Amino acid sequence: MIKYYAHELADLFNQGRLMHFKKGDIILDSSRQSGNVHYIESGYVKTYTLTEAGNAHLHVIYRPRKIFPLRFTILDLPGKSFYEAMTDVTIRVLPKDVFIQALESNHNLAMILLRKVTAMFDDYVTKVDGLQFKSTYHRLAAILIYFVEGFSEKEGDNIVVNIPLTHQDLANLSGMTRETVSRELEKLKDKGILNHESHHIIIKDLKKLEEELAL
């Protein structure tokens, strides 16, 4: 079996310019298409669009070793999304033409990117599946399980979601109001399933959370 090593992508971006962003900084928006491809070395970045009423529609959260904006990079289509630092973020940037040339000349890099795009598509499918639940309680449980699977680490008997998520972030992801999210989180806390401390979600009983989703 042929192996494709993710470090090859990191090695490519090590040639790029290093940039640092503070939590809350806007890295990219529709008025600032830089012509660069961004590779996250550390931190988390959320991408969203704004409705006419000014509400955020949160699409996806990028973790370390992810690349954006792929729609502009691959299809050359400008987007309307904002890319905002959820934490302090360190990024490497390469000119788009340099990145594309590397993909065209290196089969391994192209396959690595394909895997990343496929994983991103899978993230979208998981998120959409979670939104199919009519019950806001079940919809929130599905979103939380999504974060457990891709953004968490084990700490003793608990599972800690690494991203600092506000009630508004969860509302924007799940298509609910902040008040509804707060109410449903309280139900999960009362059942001993989780805590939400300093914007970090701590899952105390994953099995029970999964059982709640199945009810």
N, C-alpha and C positions, 0 to 999 in steps of 0.2 A: 504494500500500500504506500502510495506517495504521501509524504508528510509536508505540511505547509506550516512554517514557523512564524508566529505572530511577531517575533522580534525583528523580522525583516521589515515590517511596516514601521516599527519604532525606529529602526536604524535609518530608514528613509527620512522620517520626520525630524530626526536629530540634526539633519542638515538645515532645517528650517529655523525661522526666527522664534525666539522664546518670548511669550507674552504672559503677563499675570493680570488677573481680574479679581476684584473684591466681590464678596457676596452682594447681590443686587445689581451689579454692573450689567448693562446691555452690551453683549459681545457683538451681535449682528442684528440688523433689522432690515426691512425692505428698502429703506433709503440708504443703507450702507452695505451694499454688496461689494466686498473688498477684492474679489477676484482670487482670494486665497482659499485653500482647504485647511480646515482646523482639526487637529488631533489632540485629544484631551490626555494630558499626562497625569493630572490629579484633579480631584474635585468633581462636581456634578453640575450639569447644564440642563435647563429645561427650555423647551421650545413650545411656543404658543402663538395663536392669532388672537386678535381683538375683534369683538363683535361691534356693530354700529353703536351699541349702547356703552361700549368701553369695557365689556366683561371679557375676561381671558378664557380662551378655549385651549386648555393644555393638551398637547399632542403626545409628547413622549419625553422621557428624561434620559439624558446621555450620561453614561458613567465613564470612568477612565478607559482609554484605548479605543474610544469611539471616534468617528469622523463625521464632520458636518461642514457645510450643507450639501448633502449628496444630490439633492434634486438639481441644484444649480451646477454642481461639479460634473455630474454625469450627463444630464439632459440639457444643460445650459438654459434652464428655465428659472427666471427670478421668482422668488417666493414672497409671501406676505407675512412670514413668520418672524417672531422675535426670538432671539437666543439669549437667555439670561443666566448669569451665574447664581446657582442655588447655594453655593459655598464659595470660599476662596478657590480659584481655579487657575491651574497652570496649563498653558496650551502651546503647542508648536504649530506654526503655520508655514505652508509651502504655496508658492504660486500654482494656480490651477494647471497651467500648461506643463509645469515640471512634474506634477503628480500624474497627469494623464500620460505623459511620455514614459514615466516609470512603469505604469501599468501595461502599456503597449509593448514594452521591451522585456518585461519580467512576468512570466506566467505565474510564478508563485505569488507575487503581489496581487495579481488580478484575482486569483482564487481566494486569497485572504479577504479581499474586498467583497467578493461574492458571498462569502460566508457571513460577513458582517451585515450585508444588505439583507440576506435571508433571515438572520437573527432579528434584525430590526422589523422586518415584515411579521415575524412570529410575535414580537412584542405588540405590534398593532392588533393582530388577530386576538391575542389574549385579552387586550384591553377592550376590544369590541365585544368579545364574548361576555365579558363581565358586565357590560352595559345592557345586555339583553334581559337581565333580571328586572322584573317590574318592581319588586320590593326594594326599597332603598337600603334596607338592612342587608339583604343578600348582595346587592350591588357593591356596597362598601366592603363586605367580607371578601368578595372576589378581587377587588382592587388591592386589599391588604395581602392576600395570598400571592398576587402578582409581584408585590414588592419583596415578599419573603423569598421568592424563588430567584430573584435577580439582584437584590440590593441589600442583602442582610449578612450577618455573621452570628455564629453561636457564641454566647457568653454564659457559661454555666448551664443552667436549665432553661435559659431564656434565649430568644432570637431577637436581635436588635437590628432594625432597619437603619442603614447607615445615613440615609438622606434626611436632613431636617425638613419635615413635612408639616406645614401649617394646616389647620382645618380648611382654609381657603384653597390650598393646593389640592387637597383630597376632593373638595367640592368641584374644582375645575376639571379634575380627572374623571370624576364619576358622574358628572352631569347633574349634580344636586346643589342645593343651597348650602352655605356654610352652617346655617342653623340646623339643617337636617343632618349634616355630617356630625355635628357636635352631639346631637341627640342619639344618633346610632352608635357613636363611639362610647357614649355613656352606658348604653345597653351592654356592649361588649366588655367594658370595664367592670360593670356590676356582676357579670358572669365569671369574672376572674380570667378572662381570655387574654387581655392586654392592658398595658398602661401607655399613656401618652405623656411623656415628660420632656420638657424643654424642646418641643417640636420633634422629638424622636419617638418612634413607635417601638414598644417592647412587647413582643408576643410571648406570653407566658405559657400558653397551651395551644400549640399549632394543631394538634389532632382535634381538639374541641372546635377550633375555628373552622377547620375543614368540615367537621360534622354539622356545624351551623349552616354552612353553605349548602349542604345536601338536604336540609330540612324543607 
